[in-house]
Amino acid sequence: MIKAASETVLVYRHRLIPLSEAAFVGRFYSGFERLSPVWLGYHLDKGASIVTDKPLRIGRDGALGALDRALFRHLGVMPPAPDLRRVKPRVIHALFGRGGAMALPLARALGVPLVVTFLGADATKEKHYQRRLIPPVYARRLAALQREAALFTCLSGFLRDTLVARGFPPEKIEVIHHGAAIVDVPPEPLANRIPYLLFVGRFVEKKGVTYLLDAMRVLRMRGLATRLVLIGDGPLGPQLREQARDIADIEFLGWLPNPEIRRWMRSALALCVPSVTAADGDAEGLPTVVFEAMSEGTPVVGSRHAGIPEAVISGDTGLLVAEADTEGLAASLAELIETPGLRQSLGAAASIAARERFDARRQSRRLEQALLRVADEARP
């Protein structure tokens, strides 16, 4: 819980906020002690009520609001409502690169520094950085954003290196990991469940689910009958369900609330994170599910992709294979299934690592310290 604070940070998320992001994004501020977030968005989505009871939206009520938002989006005109000067923010924290570009005119108008957090695709997708005949807002404001923003934070060293290659000033980039909520009393494991492997995430190319399903088919051919439970959904859902039709013991549960996901994690043999770089360059930052599984004492079996090796030490807190390596993934899963005690030893080390390195409240306090630092440096 955020303690009583005397100062404000204006948090800008263009789409405030998808349900799938609410728990994840809310943890950015879980350890704040001096800054109180005020949430602002261009669109209000279903998850807004989860992160705040007073979400603000760009633009006046009614038809005039559409005009306000159009002028703000395309020309950077400060909207007449809400009255952001009354908020008196010390700093603006924008989520995702596009959010930073959208919030740049606000920082100029309010005379406060801007900090932008990159989370993955906003740094890696090629389309965001390609030249176009009619460039989108992000491309038009990119050079100004790189020049004027006070600080860029990102979730992994991989993303830091990617941003530097995109032309962002290295001296302005700081790696601040996300993390998992560490609880002293863990949830009860699921009762009467036969051993299973678990996947949690969106069904999109970069998550590598198709390689996981192929690895399950390899395990079946080798006589290792283990269930796979998939929590999530997305555009590739129909394709993946079709791919899994002839594989026994594959269960698709759809999206579940975070506490229920954590219960499934705690009882799993392993969390599978077989991420790959998509054809359009889309890549992970460092998936939050990695921290969550580790904090529940569950090892991760995943790929050496993006920031995953920064959290998972192969042979210590989990097992890692090359991207898109179906045979290697199957071999690692087989090792976990066939080696008595391996799940327990990897899981115990993962739990310790999560508490020491990836506690969400500790990482949140690092973010608050960074925001306060740039706010102090901006004072006349």
KATABEL-V460795 format. One line per field, one symbol per residue. psi: psi as a letter, one per 40 degrees, with the letter a starting at -180 (. if undefined). A space follows every 10 residues. Layout:
psi: ???
This chain:
psi: hhihieiihh hhhdhgiide edddddeded ehddhhhhhh idihideded diegiihhii iadddddddd ddddefhhie iigedddfid ihhhhidddd ddedddddde fiihhhhhec ddddhddeei hidgiidddd edddddddid ihiieidddd dddddeeihd eehhhhiaai hhhdgiihih ifhiiiihhh aigideefdd dddddddddd deegghihhh haiadedddd dddedehifh hheaiiiddd ddddddeidi hhgfiihide ehiichhddd dddddefhih haighbedee dhhheceahi iiifgddddd dddddddehh eddddddddd dddddddfhd dddddddddd dddddddeh.
